[in-house]
């Protein structure tokens, strides 16, 4: 087997449905026998441990970290930061779950992860314009206090807007920023950046981004909407030894959407 996760301790956030649920299925096919899921709802797919966790609540996250890193538990080999919400939620909730919670969990687990392990974040093509806000993103990522981070978000309401695009810009920057620190611990950190995916969240994205924009992104890319399994396969790759020299990469899994934009191979939105 080119990809074998037998004997690896794996933690996944957001695996009740969608990409996370598809990822659990693929991991099982690849021999995974120790999967812990953090979510607000327990997956129907068989897993080895479930910790009810609100990724927008620091106490809930810290309790999960304490449970995972208890003295009688082996170190974590792989962390998939997959949990996320759409802009149908309030902007501060989107930022807490999509970015602040991801950061808190990662930095709580990293010091006790197994050398040779991997962290893979689920970002988005919505974060591709991170360079335009790099100064502001770095200012937020430099804040260690949860309450100060939440206050910063509240003070930057105009910049953050509905929270989704900015949160995913932050995830892309965080992935690149933390890659060096990961290397120092014998770890790797990468992200997958999906275009629209056929999951239970897609209607929420259609509501907040409009059908026209979502359909335009799909047609500009592969001409079909991505499946949860399309994205889960990329997550699996980045976590595996097949990607052993891949670090600090935001992998576009968008059916060619990004390259079409770069090459001008698209019809203007609204035309």
C-alpha positions in Angstrom: 0.0 0.0 0.0 1.4 3.4 -1.0 -0.8 5.0 1.7 -1.1 3.2 5.0 -2.4 4.8 8.2 -2.4 1.7 10.3 -1.1 2.5 13.8 -1.4 6.2 13.4 -3.4 8.3 15.9 -5.5 10.6 13.9 -7.6 13.6 15.1 -10.3 15.2 12.8 -12.4 18.2 13.5 -15.8 18.4 11.7 -16.4 14.9 10.5 -20.2 14.6 11.1 -20.8 15.1 7.4 -19.3 16.4 4.1 -15.6 16.4 3.6 -14.8 15.1 7.1 -17.2 12.1 6.8 -15.7 11.3 3.4 -12.2 11.5 4.9 -13.0 9.1 7.7 -14.2 6.6 5.0 -11.0 6.9 3.0 -8.8 6.7 6.2 -10.5 3.4 7.1 -9.8 2.1 3.6 -6.2 3.1 4.1 -5.9 1.1 7.4 -6.6 3.8 10.0 -7.5 2.2 13.3 -7.3 5.1 15.7 -9.6 8.0 14.6 -10.8 10.6 17.1 -13.4 13.1 15.9 -14.1 16.5 17.5 -17.5 17.9 16.5 -20.7 19.2 18.0 -22.5 16.0 16.6 -21.2 12.5 16.7 -20.6 11.0 13.2 -22.7 8.1 12.1 -19.6 6.6 10.4 -17.8 4.3 12.9 -14.9 6.0 14.6 -12.7 5.1 17.6 -13.4 8.1 19.8 -15.7 11.1 19.9 -15.2 14.3 21.9 -18.1 16.7 21.7 -16.3 20.0 20.9 -17.5 23.5 20.0 -14.6 24.9 17.9 -15.8 28.4 18.7 -15.5 27.9 22.4 -12.0 28.1 24.0 -13.1 26.1 27.1 -14.5 23.3 24.9 -11.3 23.2 22.8 -9.0 23.2 25.9 -11.0 20.3 27.3 -10.6 18.4 24.1 -6.9 19.0 24.1 -6.6 17.8 27.7 -8.5 14.6 26.9 -6.4 13.9 23.8 -3.1 14.6 25.5 -3.8 12.8 28.8 -0.8 10.9 30.1 -2.3 7.5 29.3 -2.8 8.4 25.6 -0.2 8.0 22.8 0.9 11.1 20.9 -1.2 12.3 17.9 0.3 11.6 14.5 -2.0 13.5 12.3 -4.4 16.4 12.8 -7.0 17.4 10.3 -8.4 20.9 11.0 -11.5 20.4 8.9 -14.3 22.0 10.9 -15.8 25.2 9.4 -19.0 27.2 9.0 -20.4 29.4 6.2 -21.4 33.1 6.4 -24.9 32.2 7.3 -23.6 32.4 10.9 -22.6 35.8 12.4 -19.2 37.0 11.3 -17.6 36.7 14.8 -18.8 33.0 15.0 -17.3 32.3 11.6 -14.0 33.8 12.7 -14.0 31.9 16.0 -14.7 28.5 14.4 -12.8 28.9 11.1 -9.7 30.5 12.5 -9.4 31.2 16.2 -10.5 27.8 17.2 -8.3 26.1 14.5 -5.3 28.0 15.9 -6.0 27.2 19.5 -6.5 23.5 18.9 -3.4 23.3 16.7 -1.1 25.0 19.2 -2.5 23.0 22.0 -1.7 19.7 20.3 1.5 20.5 18.3 3.9 20.3 21.3 2.8 16.7 22.0 2.5 15.4 18.4 4.6 12.6 17.1 7.7 13.6 15.1 7.1 12.6 11.5 3.4 13.7 11.8 1.3 16.0 9.8 -1.2 18.8 10.2 -3.6 19.5 7.3 -6.1 22.4 7.3 -9.2 22.8 5.2 -8.9 26.3 3.8 -10.7 27.5 0.6 -10.2 29.3 -2.7 -12.1 32.0 -0.9 -8.8 32.8 0.8 -6.7 33.2 -2.3 -6.5 37.0 -2.0 -4.7 36.8 1.4 -1.8 38.9 0.1 -4.1 42.0 0.0 -4.6 41.7 3.8 -1.3 40.3 5.0 -0.5 43.0 7.5 -3.9 42.7 9.1 -3.8 38.9 9.1 -0.4 38.8 10.7 -1.6 41.2 13.4 -4.4 38.8 14.3 -2.2 35.7 14.2 0.3 37.4 16.5 -2.4 37.7 19.2 -2.1 34.8 21.7 -5.1 35.6 23.9 -8.5 34.3 22.9 -10.3 37.3 24.3 -8.0 39.8 22.7 -8.4 37.9 19.4 -12.2 38.1 19.6 -11.9 41.8 20.5 -9.6 42.4 17.5 -12.2 40.8 15.2 -15.0 43.0 16.7 -12.9 46.1 16.0 -12.2 45.1 12.4 -15.8 44.6 11.3 -15.5 46.4 8.0 -12.4 44.4 7.0 -13.8 41.1 8.1 -17.2 41.6 6.5 -19.2 38.3 6.7 -16.1 36.5 8.1 -15.8 33.7 5.6 -13.4 35.1 3.0 -11.2 36.7 5.7 -11.2 33.6 7.9 -10.0 31.4 5.0 -7.3 34.0 4.1 -6.1 33.7 7.6 -6.0 29.9 7.4 -3.9 30.1 4.2 -1.4 32.5 5.9 -1.4 30.5 9.1 -0.5 27.4 7.1 2.5 29.0 5.6 3.5 30.9 8.7 3.5 27.8 10.9 5.3 25.5 8.4 8.7 26.4 9.8 7.7 25.8 13.4 6.2 22.5 12.3 9.5 21.5 10.8 11.3 22.2 14.0 9.1 19.6 15.6 9.5 17.1 12.8 6.0 17.9 11.5 4.5 19.3 8.3 1.6 21.7 7.9 -0.3 22.2 4.7 -3.8 23.1 3.6 -6.3 22.1 1.0 -8.2 24.9 -0.7 -11.5 23.6 -2.2 -13.7 25.4 -4.7 -17.5 24.8 -4.2 -18.1 21.3 -2.9 -21.3 19.2 -2.9 -21.8 18.9 0.9 -24.6 20.0 3.3 -22.9 23.4 3.5 -23.3 24.2 -0.2 -26.8 25.6 0.2 -25.5 28.0 2.8 -22.8 29.2 0.4 -25.4 29.6 -2.4 -27.4 31.8 0.1 -24.5 34.0 1.1 -22.5 34.1 -2.2 -25.4 33.7 -4.6 -26.2 30.9 -7.1 -24.7 33.0 -9.9 -21.3 33.2 -8.2 -21.2 29.6 -7.1 -22.2 28.3 -10.6 -19.7 30.6 -12.3 -16.9 29.2 -10.1 -18.0 25.7 -11.0 -18.1 26.3 -14.7 -14.8 28.2 -14.7 -13.2 25.2 -13.1 -14.0 21.6 -14.0 -17.5 22.2 -15.1 -18.9 20.0 -12.3 -19.1 20.6 -8.6 -16.5 18.9 -6.5 -17.5 16.0 -4.3 -16.5 15.6 -0.7 -14.4 12.6 -1.7 -12.5 14.8 -4.2 -11.4 17.0 -1.4 -10.9 14.1 1.1 -8.4 12.5 -1.3 -6.3 15.6 -1.3 -6.4 15.8 2.5 -5.3 12.2 2.7 -2.4 12.8 0.3 -1.1 15.7 2.2 -1.2 13.8 5.5 0.5 10.7 4.0 4.1 9.8 3.4 3.5 10.5 -0.3 3.8 14.2 0.7 6.7 13.7 3.0 8.6 16.7 1.4 5.5 19.0 1.1 5.3 21.7 3.7 3.7 25.1 3.9 1.6 24.5 0.8 -1.9 25.7 0.2 -3.0 23.1 -2.4 -5.7 24.3 -4.7 -8.2 21.5 -5.3 -10.5 23.5 -7.5 -10.8 21.7 -10.9 -8.7 24.3 -12.6 -10.6 27.4 -11.3 -7.5 29.2 -10.1 -5.5 28.6 -13.2 -8.4 29.7 -15.4 -8.5 33.0 -13.6 -4.8 33.4 -13.8 -4.8 32.7 -17.6 -7.9 34.8 -18.3 -9.8 31.7 -19.5 -13.2 32.6 -18.1 -16.4 34.4 -18.9 -16.9 37.5 -16.7 -19.3 37.1 -13.9 -22.7 38.5 -14.8 -22.0 38.6 -18.5 
